[in-house]
Amino acid sequence: MERLSLIKSKIFTWEHLKQKLAVWRYKEKTIVFSNGCFDVLHLGHVEYLAKARDLGDILIVGLNSDDSVHRIKGARRPVNNEEARAVTLAAFSFVDGVILFGEDTPHELIKLIQPDILVKGKDYEGKEIVGSDVVKAHGGQVVTIELTKGYSTTHTIELAQKVHL
């Protein structure tokens, strides 16, 4: 299989994800889930997702659709469309699957996946993490990961805008 085809094969529909989950569960794999917009990828995203993958056997990344990002982040976002963001995430060797969701939160997706471990950044520590109720109800864990200081998509966009003024 060509490399690009292999990368794109890691971008799942909800139906395909159900099939993959059945196989992974049968093989008793520990499934880790995280989500986000991942609009302009940077070192912080790479380190965060690599650390998330280290927590289990399979890393599934829920990716906000373009409409969802627009509602959450505002009229000028996303910078990169959902296909570009999905392919870029799927290109990482430590990402086993990418799944788009159109809602503002991944709650329904988390209910479908039933991950063993739900991961968010430390900036969510002490806050209610969407889907934590689902994960804890079946004995799973919710883990927060330290973020890489000095890296954020918003900051990157603001710097780029200043340079081009």
Sequence and secondary structure as in RCSB ss.txt:
>XXXX:A:sequence
MERLSLIKSKIFTWEHLKQKLAVWRYKEKTIVFSNGCFDVLHLGHVEYLAKARDLGDILIVGLNSDDSVHRIKGA
RRPVNNEEARAVTLAAFSFVDGVILFGEDTPHELIKLIQPDILVKGKDYEGKEIVGSDVVKAHGGQVVTIELTKG
YSTTHTIELAQKVHL
>XXXX:A:secstr
  HHHHHHTTEE HHHHHHHHHHHHHTT  EEEEEE   S  HHHHHHHHHHHTTSSEEEEEEE HHHHHHHH T
T  SS HHHHHHHHHTSTT  EEEEE SSS HHHHHHH  SEEEEEGGGTTS  TTHHHHHHTT EEEEE   TT
  HHHHHHHHHHHT 
